[in-house]
Amino acid sequence: METMREELRASGRDVDVVAINGVGGEGTQGLLASRCTFDLLQDVAEVGAWGLMGGGKDDMFIYREGGRLAPGGFMPISGTGERSTVLSTVEGYQNVLQAIIAADDLGASEPCDVEPQAGSQLPGDANAD
C-alpha cells in the first residue's frame, strides 16, 4: 500500500491512506509502522472498528473526499469479493489502484453528517471525525 500511495502522489493525486490494525494485533503494530508512512490505527475491543464498519481483516474501504464511501468502495478481501485485492499480484494491485483513482476522479462528496457518539473517538483521531 505504501508503494501505491507513493505512485498516486507522484502522479499528482493527493490521497490519504489509513490502516486499522486488528484487535489482538498489537504485537505487530511496530513492524507495520516501520514499513509505511501512512497512519496506522490500533483497534481495541472496546471500539471494535472493524465490526462497526462491517468489515474484517484485510478488507478495504475507499472513501471520497468529504468522508462518504465511494461507489464500489467496499472491497472485501479476495475470495469473498468479485475483485482481487491482493496487492502482491498485478491484478489485485491494479484493482485497488483503479478504485482509488475512480473515487478521486469523482471529486469531493457532500461532507459526512454523522456525528461520532460520545466515547467513540479512536486512538490517534485527534478531533473524533
N, C-alpha and C positions, 0 to 999 in steps of 0.2 A: 504494500500500500504506500510505503514511503517513496518508492520509485515512481509510482503513478502520480502521487502528489507533486513530486518534482517535475515530472513530464508535463502535467497540467499547468503548473506555474510557468514553466519555460515557454509554453505556447500562449501565455497571456491570460490564462484563466485563473482567477483568484478564488480558489475553493478551500474550504476548511475541512479537515479530516479529524474525527474524534473516534476513539475506540473505547469500548467499555469492557474491562476485564471481568470475567465472571466471578461470582461468589465462590470462594474456595481457591481462587487462582492468585491469591495474594503473594504466594511464593514465586510466581513467575513474572510479577509486575516489573521488577528490576531488569530482567532480561528483555522484556518487551520494550521498556522505556529506553534501553541502551541501543535499540535498533531503529528508533523513529524519532522525529522531531515534532510530530503532531501530538495533540492532547490525548492522554490515556487516563481514563477514569477507572476507579475501582468500585465495582458493585459490592454491596453488602446485603446481608439477609434482611435487615430492617427496611431497605429500599426495594430490592428486587427489580432493578431497572429492566432486565430482560423480560420478565413476566409482565411488567407494566406496559411494555411496548409490544407484547405479543410475539416476541422473537426468542431466539435461542442462540447457542454458541455458533459463531461464525456467520450468522445472518447479517445482512447489510441493509441499511435504511438510507436512502438518498433523498435529501430534503432540498427544496428550492430556497433561495434567499428569501427570508421572511418567516421561515420556520414551518412551512407546510410540506408534507410528504409529496414528492414528485410523482406524477403518473407512472406506474410501474416501478416505483422507488423502493418497494419492499422486495428484497432479493434473498429468499431463503437459501440456506446452504445447499450446495449441489446435492442432487439425489432426491431432494424434496421439492425443488422448483423446476421450472421449464428451462432456465438458462444456467449454465455453469457459472459459478463464482469462484472457482479455484484459480487464484491469481498466479500460481506457478505454471499454468497452462496458457497457451496463446489464446485459446477460445475464451477461457474464463476471464483473463486479463482484459481482452477486448470487450467482452460483455459488460463488465463493470465500468470500464473507461467510457464506453459509448453511452451508458446510462447516466453517468455523471455529466458528460458533455450535453446530452439531451436536456437534463434538468437545468444546467447552466444557460443553455440557449433559450429556455423559456423565460428567463429573467426573474425578477422579484415577484413573489406572490403577495397576496394581502397578508399582513402580519398575523401570526397565530394569536388568537384572542383568548386562549385558555390560560387562566391564571393558575400558577402552582398552588397546591394545597399546603397549608402550614405543615412544616416538618418534612416536606418532600424535596428539600434542596439537596442536591447531590454533592459529594465532596469534590472540590475543585470548581464548582459552579458559583462564582462569586456573587452573582445577582439573581440566582434562582430562576433563570429564564429557560 
